[in-house]
Amino acid sequence: MTGPVIALYAEFTALPGHEKEVSRLLQGLTIHVRQEAGCIRFDPHRLGSDPAAFFVYEEYRDPAAFDAHRAAAYGAAFNLALAPLVEGDGSTLTFLAPLI
């Protein structure tokens, strides 16, 4: 291992009427990301209280694996397609630090 595991979550909310398209895009992205050599987990969810709100928990083997994930062409295509379908300018990333 070349560094600590990278853990984070991404959140975004679909604009009204775009929930199905956002879900479809995220399902396609998930197939690609889960095949990345450095991906440990990529678990997309919808919030139970708001089906337009999406939450993705992610873990990568190390910083290099996360950098490779961020550099993937399919990720860039996803972000480009996602931007006009969600509130704000895309997803909000929150990085996590382990307690133990």
KOLGU-4560 file (N, C-alpha, C; in nm, 3 decimals, padded with zeros to 5 digits):
<recs>
<n_xx: 00.085 n_yy: -00.118 n_zz: 00.000 ca_xx: 00.000 ca_yy: 00.000 ca_zz: 00.000 c_xx: 00.089 c_yy: 00.124 c_zz: 00.000 mol: A seq: 1 type: MET>
<n_xx: 00.055 n_yy: 00.223 n_zz: -00.081 ca_xx: 00.138 ca_yy: 00.342 ca_zz: -00.091 c_xx: 00.085 c_yy: 00.458 c_zz: -00.010 mol: A seq: 2 type: THR>
<n_xx: -00.022 n_yy: 00.442 n_zz: 00.059 ca_xx: -00.078 ca_yy: 00.550 ca_zz: 00.140 c_xx: -00.206 c_yy: 00.505 c_zz: 00.204 mol: A seq: 3 type: GLY>
<n_xx: -00.269 n_yy: 00.593 n_zz: 00.280 ca_xx: -00.392 ca_yy: 00.556 ca_zz: 00.349 c_xx: -00.508 c_yy: 00.538 c_zz: 00.251 mol: A seq: 4 type: PRO>
<n_xx: -00.602 n_yy: 00.455 n_zz: 00.292 ca_xx: -00.726 ca_yy: 00.439 ca_zz: 00.215 c_xx: -00.795 c_yy: 00.575 c_zz: 00.207 mol: A seq: 5 type: VAL>
<n_xx: -00.846 n_yy: 00.608 n_zz: 00.090 ca_xx: -00.922 ca_yy: 00.731 ca_zz: 00.071 c_xx: -01.070 c_yy: 00.696 c_zz: 00.081 mol: A seq: 6 type: ILE>
<n_xx: -01.140 n_yy: 00.757 n_zz: 00.176 ca_xx: -01.283 ca_yy: 00.735 ca_zz: 00.194 c_xx: -01.354 c_yy: 00.869 c_zz: 00.183 mol: A seq: 7 type: ALA>
<n_xx: -01.465 n_yy: 00.869 n_zz: 00.114 ca_xx: -01.541 ca_yy: 00.992 ca_zz: 00.093 c_xx: -01.683 c_yy: 00.959 c_zz: 00.056 mol: A seq: 8 type: LEU>
<n_xx: -01.766 n_yy: 01.063 n_zz: 00.057 ca_xx: -01.897 ca_yy: 01.048 ca_zz: -00.002 c_xx: -01.926 c_yy: 01.167 c_zz: -00.091 mol: A seq: 9 type: TYR>
<n_xx: -02.005 n_yy: 01.141 n_zz: -00.192 ca_xx: -02.049 ca_yy: 01.243 ca_zz: -00.286 c_xx: -02.199 c_yy: 01.258 c_zz: -00.271 mol: A seq: 10 type: ALA>
<n_xx: -02.246 n_yy: 01.381 n_zz: -00.277 ca_xx: -02.389 ca_yy: 01.408 ca_zz: -00.269 c_xx: -02.430 c_yy: 01.502 c_zz: -00.381 mol: A seq: 11 type: GLU>
<n_xx: -02.547 n_yy: 01.479 n_zz: -00.436 ca_xx: -02.604 ca_yy: 01.570 ca_zz: -00.535 c_xx: -02.754 c_yy: 01.547 c_zz: -00.540 mol: A seq: 12 type: PHE>
<n_xx: -02.825 n_yy: 01.650 n_zz: -00.584 ca_xx: -02.971 ca_yy: 01.644 ca_zz: -00.591 c_xx: -03.015 c_yy: 01.674 c_zz: -00.732 mol: A seq: 13 type: THR>
<n_xx: -03.093 n_yy: 01.583 n_zz: -00.790 ca_xx: -03.144 ca_yy: 01.600 ca_zz: -00.926 c_xx: -03.245 c_yy: 01.714 c_zz: -00.930 mol: A seq: 14 type: ALA>
<n_xx: -03.241 n_yy: 01.787 n_zz: -01.039 ca_xx: -03.344 ca_yy: 01.888 ca_zz: -01.062 c_xx: -03.477 c_yy: 01.818 c_zz: -01.090 mol: A seq: 15 type: LEU>
<n_xx: -03.589 n_yy: 01.883 n_zz: -01.059 ca_xx: -03.720 ca_yy: 01.820 ca_zz: -01.082 c_xx: -03.733 c_yy: 01.766 c_zz: -01.224 mol: A seq: 16 type: PRO>
<n_xx: -03.778 n_yy: 01.642 n_zz: -01.233 ca_xx: -03.798 ca_yy: 01.578 ca_zz: -01.363 c_xx: -03.677 c_yy: 01.507 c_zz: -01.419 mol: A seq: 17 type: GLY>
<n_xx: -03.561 n_yy: 01.517 n_zz: -01.352 ca_xx: -03.437 ca_yy: 01.456 ca_zz: -01.402 c_xx: -03.388 c_yy: 01.340 c_zz: -01.314 mol: A seq: 18 type: HIS>
<n_xx: -03.469 n_yy: 01.297 n_zz: -01.220 ca_xx: -03.427 ca_yy: 01.192 ca_zz: -01.127 c_xx: -03.391 c_yy: 01.062 c_zz: -01.199 mol: A seq: 19 type: GLU>
<n_xx: -03.473 n_yy: 01.020 n_zz: -01.294 ca_xx: -03.447 ca_yy: 00.895 ca_zz: -01.366 c_xx: -03.319 c_yy: 00.903 c_zz: -01.449 mol: A seq: 20 type: LYS>
<n_xx: -03.297 n_yy: 01.016 n_zz: -01.512 ca_xx: -03.176 ca_yy: 01.032 ca_zz: -01.595 c_xx: -03.050 c_yy: 01.032 c_zz: -01.508 mol: A seq: 21 type: GLU>
<n_xx: -03.057 n_yy: 01.099 n_zz: -01.393 ca_xx: -02.943 ca_yy: 01.099 ca_zz: -01.301 c_xx: -02.917 c_yy: 00.957 c_zz: -01.252 mol: A seq: 22 type: VAL>
<n_xx: -03.022 n_yy: 00.885 n_zz: -01.217 ca_xx: -03.007 ca_yy: 00.748 ca_zz: -01.171 c_xx: -02.943 c_yy: 00.661 c_zz: -01.279 mol: A seq: 23 type: SER>
<n_xx: -02.986 n_yy: 00.677 n_zz: -01.402 ca_xx: -02.930 ca_yy: 00.599 ca_zz: -01.514 c_xx: -02.782 c_yy: 00.630 c_zz: -01.532 mol: A seq: 24 type: ARG>
<n_xx: -02.747 n_yy: 00.758 n_zz: -01.529 ca_xx: -02.606 ca_yy: 00.797 ca_zz: -01.542 c_xx: -02.521 c_yy: 00.738 c_zz: -01.429 mol: A seq: 25 type: LEU>
<n_xx: -02.572 n_yy: 00.743 n_zz: -01.308 ca_xx: -02.499 ca_yy: 00.693 ca_zz: -01.193 c_xx: -02.483 c_yy: 00.541 c_zz: -01.199 mol: A seq: 26 type: LEU>
<n_xx: -02.583 n_yy: 00.472 n_zz: -01.245 ca_xx: -02.573 ca_yy: 00.327 ca_zz: -01.260 c_xx: -02.464 c_yy: 00.291 c_zz: -01.361 mol: A seq: 27 type: GLN>
<n_xx: -02.457 n_yy: 00.365 n_zz: -01.471 ca_xx: -02.352 ca_yy: 00.342 ca_zz: -01.571 c_xx: -02.213 c_yy: 00.370 c_zz: -01.516 mol: A seq: 28 type: GLY>
<n_xx: -02.200 n_yy: 00.479 n_zz: -01.441 ca_xx: -02.071 ca_yy: 00.513 ca_zz: -01.381 c_xx: -02.028 c_yy: 00.404 c_zz: -01.283 mol: A seq: 29 type: LEU>
<n_xx: -02.122 n_yy: 00.354 n_zz: -01.206 ca_xx: -02.092 ca_yy: 00.252 ca_zz: -01.105 c_xx: -02.028 c_yy: 00.129 c_zz: -01.168 mol: A seq: 30 type: THR>
<n_xx: -02.077 n_yy: 00.086 n_zz: -01.281 ca_xx: -02.020 ca_yy: -00.030 ca_zz: -01.350 c_xx: -01.873 c_yy: -00.008 c_zz: -01.380 mol: A seq: 31 type: ILE>
<n_xx: -01.839 n_yy: 00.110 n_zz: -01.429 ca_xx: -01.699 ca_yy: 00.141 ca_zz: -01.461 c_xx: -01.612 c_yy: 00.150 c_zz: -01.336 mol: A seq: 32 type: HIS>
<n_xx: -01.659 n_yy: 00.227 n_zz: -01.237 ca_xx: -01.577 ca_yy: 00.253 ca_zz: -01.118 c_xx: -01.548 c_yy: 00.124 c_zz: -01.043 mol: A seq: 33 type: VAL>
<n_xx: -01.647 n_yy: 00.037 n_zz: -01.031 ca_xx: -01.625 ca_yy: -00.088 ca_zz: -00.957 c_xx: -01.523 c_yy: -00.178 c_zz: -01.024 mol: A seq: 34 type: ARG>
<n_xx: -01.489 n_yy: -00.153 n_zz: -01.150 ca_xx: -01.387 ca_yy: -00.230 ca_zz: -01.221 c_xx: -01.247 c_yy: -00.171 c_zz: -01.205 mol: A seq: 35 type: GLN>
<n_xx: -01.236 n_yy: -00.053 n_zz: -01.147 ca_xx: -01.105 ca_yy: 00.008 ca_zz: -01.127 c_xx: -01.023 c_yy: -00.075 c_zz: -01.029 mol: A seq: 36 type: GLU>
<n_xx: -00.897 n_yy: -00.094 n_zz: -01.061 ca_xx: -00.809 ca_yy: -00.176 ca_zz: -00.977 c_xx: -00.801 c_yy: -00.124 c_zz: -00.834 mol: A seq: 37 type: ALA>
<n_xx: -00.804 n_yy: 00.007 n_zz: -00.816 ca_xx: -00.789 ca_yy: 00.065 ca_zz: -00.682 c_xx: -00.919 c_yy: 00.093 c_zz: -00.609 mol: A seq: 38 type: GLY>
<n_xx: -01.032 n_yy: 00.059 n_zz: -00.668 ca_xx: -01.160 ca_yy: 00.083 ca_zz: -00.603 c_xx: -01.190 c_yy: -00.028 c_zz: -00.502 mol: A seq: 39 type: CYS>
<n_xx: -01.217 n_yy: 00.011 n_zz: -00.380 ca_xx: -01.258 ca_yy: -00.084 ca_zz: -00.277 c_xx: -01.411 c_yy: -00.089 c_zz: -00.270 mol: A seq: 40 type: ILE>
<n_xx: -01.473 n_yy: 00.029 n_zz: -00.269 ca_xx: -01.620 ca_yy: 00.038 ca_zz: -00.262 c_xx: -01.668 c_yy: 00.157 c_zz: -00.344 mol: A seq: 41 type: ARG>
<n_xx: -01.780 n_yy: 00.139 n_zz: -00.408 ca_xx: -01.850 ca_yy: 00.248 ca_zz: -00.476 c_xx: -01.997 c_yy: 00.213 c_zz: -00.467 mol: A seq: 42 type: PHE>
<n_xx: -02.064 n_yy: 00.271 n_zz: -00.366 ca_xx: -02.200 ca_yy: 00.233 ca_zz: -00.333 c_xx: -02.296 c_yy: 00.351 c_zz: -00.347 mol: A seq: 43 type: ASP>
<n_xx: -02.368 n_yy: 00.358 n_zz: -00.459 ca_xx: -02.463 ca_yy: 00.467 ca_zz: -00.478 c_xx: -02.597 c_yy: 00.439 c_zz: -00.408 mol: A seq: 44 type: PRO>
<n_xx: -02.658 n_yy: 00.545 n_zz: -00.358 ca_xx: -02.786 ca_yy: 00.537 ca_zz: -00.289 c_xx: -02.871 c_yy: 00.659 c_zz: -00.323 mol: A seq: 45 type: HIS>
<n_xx: -03.000 n_yy: 00.643 n_zz: -00.302 ca_xx: -03.092 ca_yy: 00.757 ca_zz: -00.296 c_xx: -03.131 c_yy: 00.774 c_zz: -00.150 mol: A seq: 46 type: ARG>
<n_xx: -03.154 n_yy: 00.896 n_zz: -00.110 ca_xx: -03.199 ca_yy: 00.917 ca_zz: 00.027 c_xx: -03.344 c_yy: 00.871 c_zz: 00.039 mol: A seq: 47 type: LEU>
<n_xx: -03.373 n_yy: 00.799 n_zz: 00.147 ca_xx: -03.508 ca_yy: 00.748 ca_zz: 00.167 c_xx: -03.613 c_yy: 00.857 c_zz: 00.177 mol: A seq: 48 type: GLY>
<n_xx: -03.573 n_yy: 00.972 n_zz: 00.230 ca_xx: -03.668 ca_yy: 01.082 ca_zz: 00.250 c_xx: -03.682 c_yy: 01.173 c_zz: 00.128 mol: A seq: 49 type: SER>
<n_xx: -03.593 n_yy: 01.156 n_zz: 00.028 ca_xx: -03.596 ca_yy: 01.244 ca_zz: -00.090 c_xx: -03.537 c_yy: 01.169 c_zz: -00.210 mol: A seq: 50 type: ASP>
<n_xx: -03.622 n_yy: 01.113 n_zz: -00.296 ca_xx: -03.572 ca_yy: 01.034 ca_zz: -00.409 c_xx: -03.493 c_yy: 01.113 c_zz: -00.513 mol: A seq: 51 type: PRO>
<n_xx: -03.491 n_yy: 01.245 n_zz: -00.501 ca_xx: -03.410 ca_yy: 01.327 ca_zz: -00.591 c_xx: -03.268 c_yy: 01.344 c_zz: -00.538 mol: A seq: 52 type: ALA>
<n_xx: -03.246 n_yy: 01.308 n_zz: -00.411 ca_xx: -03.116 ca_yy: 01.327 ca_zz: -00.347 c_xx: -03.036 c_yy: 01.197 c_zz: -00.356 mol: A seq: 53 type: ALA>
<n_xx: -02.914 n_yy: 01.208 n_zz: -00.405 ca_xx: -02.826 ca_yy: 01.093 ca_zz: -00.425 c_xx: -02.706 c_yy: 01.103 c_zz: -00.331 mol: A seq: 54 type: PHE>
<n_xx: -02.660 n_yy: 00.987 n_zz: -00.285 ca_xx: -02.548 ca_yy: 00.976 ca_zz: -00.193 c_xx: -02.463 c_yy: 00.859 c_zz: -00.241 mol: A seq: 55 type: PHE>
<n_xx: -02.332 n_yy: 00.880 n_zz: -00.256 ca_xx: -02.243 ca_yy: 00.773 ca_zz: -00.302 c_xx: -02.128 c_yy: 00.762 c_zz: -00.202 mol: A seq: 56 type: VAL>
<n_xx: -02.116 n_yy: 00.644 n_zz: -00.140 ca_xx: -02.003 ca_yy: 00.617 ca_zz: -00.051 c_xx: -01.892 c_yy: 00.553 c_zz: -00.135 mol: A seq: 57 type: TYR>
<n_xx: -01.769 n_yy: 00.603 n_zz: -00.118 ca_xx: -01.657 ca_yy: 00.557 ca_zz: -00.200 c_xx: -01.534 c_yy: 00.529 c_zz: -00.113 mol: A seq: 58 type: GLU>
<n_xx: -01.460 n_yy: 00.425 n_zz: -00.149 ca_xx: -01.329 ca_yy: 00.397 ca_zz: -00.088 c_xx: -01.233 c_yy: 00.356 c_zz: -00.199 mol: A seq: 59 type: GLU>
<n_xx: -01.111 n_yy: 00.409 n_zz: -00.188 ca_xx: -01.004 ca_yy: 00.377 ca_zz: -00.283 c_xx: -00.882 c_yy: 00.331 c_zz: -00.206 mol: A seq: 60 type: TYR>
<n_xx: -00.808 n_yy: 00.241 n_zz: -00.264 ca_xx: -00.693 ca_yy: 00.174 ca_zz: -00.201 c_xx: -00.593 c_yy: 00.274 c_zz: -00.143 mol: A seq: 61 type: ARG>
<n_xx: -00.567 n_yy: 00.383 n_zz: -00.215 ca_xx: -00.467 ca_yy: 00.481 ca_zz: -00.173 c_xx: -00.484 c_yy: 00.607 c_zz: -00.257 mol: A seq: 62 type: ASP>
<n_xx: -00.408 n_yy: 00.712 n_zz: -00.229 ca_xx: -00.421 ca_yy: 00.835 ca_zz: -00.306 c_xx: -00.399 c_yy: 00.816 c_zz: -00.456 mol: A seq: 63 type: PRO>
<n_xx: -00.307 n_yy: 00.729 n_zz: -00.495 ca_xx: -00.283 ca_yy: 00.705 ca_zz: -00.637 c_xx: -00.405 c_yy: 00.644 c_zz: -00.704 mol: A seq: 64 type: ALA>
<n_xx: -00.473 n_yy: 00.554 n_zz: -00.635 ca_xx: -00.595 ca_yy: 00.494 ca_zz: -00.690 c_xx: -00.705 c_yy: 00.598 c_zz: -00.704 mol: A seq: 65 type: ALA>
<n_xx: -00.714 n_yy: 00.688 n_zz: -00.607 ca_xx: -00.814 ca_yy: 00.794 ca_zz: -00.617 c_xx: -00.780 c_yy: 00.890 c_zz: -00.732 mol: A seq: 66 type: PHE>
<n_xx: -00.652 n_yy: 00.921 n_zz: -00.748 ca_xx: -00.610 ca_yy: 01.006 ca_zz: -00.860 c_xx: -00.644 c_yy: 00.941 c_zz: -00.994 mol: A seq: 67 type: ASP>
<n_xx: -00.622 n_yy: 00.809 n_zz: -01.004 ca_xx: -00.656 ca_yy: 00.737 ca_zz: -01.127 c_xx: -00.806 c_yy: 00.741 c_zz: -01.151 mol: A seq: 68 type: ALA>
<n_xx: -00.883 n_yy: 00.727 n_zz: -01.045 ca_xx: -01.029 ca_yy: 00.736 ca_zz: -01.057 c_xx: -01.069 c_yy: 00.873 c_zz: -01.111 mol: A seq: 69 type: HIS>
<n_xx: -01.014 n_yy: 00.976 n_zz: -01.054 ca_xx: -01.050 ca_yy: 01.114 ca_zz: -01.096 c_xx: -01.005 c_yy: 01.144 c_zz: -01.239 mol: A seq: 70 type: ARG>
<n_xx: -00.905 n_yy: 01.075 n_zz: -01.287 ca_xx: -00.852 ca_yy: 01.098 ca_zz: -01.422 c_xx: -00.924 c_yy: 01.017 c_zz: -01.530 mol: A seq: 71 type: ALA>
<n_xx: -01.011 n_yy: 00.925 n_zz: -01.490 ca_xx: -01.078 ca_yy: 00.838 ca_zz: -01.587 c_xx: -01.170 c_yy: 00.917 c_zz: -01.679 mol: A seq: 72 type: ALA>
<n_xx: -01.163 n_yy: 00.888 n_zz: -01.808 ca_xx: -01.243 ca_yy: 00.960 ca_zz: -01.908 c_xx: -01.393 c_yy: 00.942 c_zz: -01.883 mol: A seq: 73 type: ALA>
<n_xx: -01.435 n_yy: 00.823 n_zz: -01.838 ca_xx: -01.578 ca_yy: 00.802 ca_zz: -01.815 c_xx: -01.628 c_yy: 00.885 c_zz: -01.697 mol: A seq: 74 type: TYR>
<n_xx: -01.541 n_yy: 00.915 n_zz: -01.601 ca_xx: -01.579 ca_yy: 01.004 ca_zz: -01.491 c_xx: -01.600 c_yy: 01.146 c_zz: -01.538 mol: A seq: 75 type: GLY>
<n_xx: -01.512 n_yy: 01.192 n_zz: -01.626 ca_xx: -01.527 ca_yy: 01.326 ca_zz: -01.681 c_xx: -01.656 c_yy: 01.336 c_zz: -01.763 mol: A seq: 76 type: ALA>
<n_xx: -01.686 n_yy: 01.233 n_zz: -01.841 ca_xx: -01.809 ca_yy: 01.232 ca_zz: -01.919 c_xx: -01.932 c_yy: 01.231 c_zz: -01.828 mol: A seq: 77 type: ALA>
<n_xx: -01.926 n_yy: 01.156 n_zz: -01.719 ca_xx: -02.035 ca_yy: 01.154 ca_zz: -01.622 c_xx: -02.057 c_yy: 01.293 c_zz: -01.564 mol: A seq: 78 type: PHE>
<n_xx: -01.949 n_yy: 01.357 n_zz: -01.518 ca_xx: -01.962 ca_yy: 01.490 ca_zz: -01.456 c_xx: -02.017 c_yy: 01.592 c_zz: -01.553 mol: A seq: 79 type: ASN>
<n_xx: -01.976 n_yy: 01.584 n_zz: -01.678 ca_xx: -02.025 ca_yy: 01.676 ca_zz: -01.780 c_xx: -02.175 c_yy: 01.656 c_zz: -01.803 mol: A seq: 80 type: LEU>
<n_xx: -02.218 n_yy: 01.530 n_zz: -01.810 ca_xx: -02.359 ca_yy: 01.499 ca_zz: -01.831 c_xx: -02.442 c_yy: 01.531 c_zz: -01.707 mol: A seq: 81 type: ALA>
<n_xx: -02.383 n_yy: 01.514 n_zz: -01.589 ca_xx: -02.456 ca_yy: 01.536 ca_zz: -01.464 c_xx: -02.483 c_yy: 01.683 c_zz: -01.436 mol: A seq: 82 type: LEU>
<n_xx: -02.386 n_yy: 01.768 n_zz: -01.464 ca_xx: -02.393 ca_yy: 01.909 ca_zz: -01.424 c_xx: -02.525 c_yy: 01.978 c_zz: -01.456 mol: A seq: 83 type: ALA>
<n_xx: -02.581 n_yy: 01.967 n_zz: -01.577 ca_xx: -02.705 ca_yy: 02.039 ca_zz: -01.603 c_xx: -02.830 c_yy: 01.971 c_zz: -01.545 mol: A seq: 84 type: PRO>
<n_xx: -02.813 n_yy: 01.854 n_zz: -01.483 ca_xx: -02.927 ca_yy: 01.778 ca_zz: -01.432 c_xx: -02.944 c_yy: 01.789 c_zz: -01.281 mol: A seq: 85 type: LEU>
<n_xx: -02.848 n_yy: 01.854 n_zz: -01.214 ca_xx: -02.850 ca_yy: 01.860 ca_zz: -01.068 c_xx: -02.842 c_yy: 02.003 c_zz: -01.018 mol: A seq: 86 type: VAL>
<n_xx: -02.882 n_yy: 02.020 n_zz: -00.892 ca_xx: -02.870 ca_yy: 02.151 ca_zz: -00.828 c_xx: -02.723 c_yy: 02.187 c_zz: -00.814 mol: A seq: 87 type: GLU>
<n_xx: -02.691 n_yy: 02.314 n_zz: -00.820 ca_xx: -02.553 ca_yy: 02.358 ca_zz: -00.808 c_xx: -02.475 c_yy: 02.323 c_zz: -00.933 mol: A seq: 88 type: GLY>
<n_xx: -02.347 n_yy: 02.301 n_zz: -00.916 ca_xx: -02.262 ca_yy: 02.274 ca_zz: -01.033 c_xx: -02.210 c_yy: 02.131 c_zz: -01.037 mol: A seq: 89 type: ASP>
<n_xx: -02.272 n_yy: 02.040 n_zz: -00.965 ca_xx: -02.229 ca_yy: 01.900 ca_zz: -00.966 c_xx: -02.236 c_yy: 01.842 c_zz: -00.826 mol: A seq: 90 type: GLY>
<n_xx: -02.156 n_yy: 01.742 n_zz: -00.802 ca_xx: -02.160 ca_yy: 01.676 ca_zz: -00.673 c_xx: -02.071 c_yy: 01.747 c_zz: -00.571 mol: A seq: 91 type: SER>
<n_xx: -02.108 n_yy: 01.731 n_zz: -00.445 ca_xx: -02.028 ca_yy: 01.782 ca_zz: -00.334 c_xx: -01.956 c_yy: 01.663 c_zz: -00.272 mol: A seq: 92 type: THR>
<n_xx: -01.825 n_yy: 01.673 n_zz: -00.261 ca_xx: -01.745 ca_yy: 01.566 ca_zz: -00.203 c_xx: -01.709 c_yy: 01.598 c_zz: -00.059 mol: A seq: 93 type: LEU>
<n_xx: -01.723 n_yy: 01.498 n_zz: 00.027 ca_xx: -01.684 ca_yy: 01.510 ca_zz: 00.167 c_xx: -01.586 c_yy: 01.397 c_zz: 00.198 mol: A seq: 94 type: THR>
<n_xx: -01.463 n_yy: 01.432 n_zz: 00.231 ca_xx: -01.361 ca_yy: 01.332 ca_zz: 00.263 c_xx: -01.369 c_yy: 01.295 c_zz: 00.410 mol: A seq: 95 type: PHE>
<n_xx: -01.347 n_yy: 01.166 n_zz: 00.437 ca_xx: -01.361 ca_yy: 01.112 ca_zz: 00.572 c_xx: -01.226 c_yy: 01.071 c_zz: 00.628 mol: A seq: 96 type: LEU>
<n_xx: -01.211 n_yy: 01.081 n_zz: 00.758 ca_xx: -01.089 ca_yy: 01.037 ca_zz: 00.827 c_xx: -01.127 c_yy: 00.929 c_zz: 00.927 mol: A seq: 97 type: ALA>
<n_xx: -01.053 n_yy: 00.818 n_zz: 00.928 ca_xx: -01.087 ca_yy: 00.709 ca_zz: 01.020 c_xx: -01.063 c_yy: 00.749 c_zz: 01.165 mol: A seq: 98 type: PRO>
<n_xx: -01.146 n_yy: 00.695 n_zz: 01.253 ca_xx: -01.126 ca_yy: 00.717 ca_zz: 01.397 c_xx: -01.023 c_yy: 00.622 c_zz: 01.455 mol: A seq: 99 type: LEU>
<n_xx: -01.012 n_yy: 00.505 n_zz: 01.395 ca_xx: -00.921 ca_yy: 00.403 ca_zz: 01.448 c_xx: -00.827 c_yy: 00.359 c_zz: 01.336 mol: A seq: 100 type: ILE>
</recs>
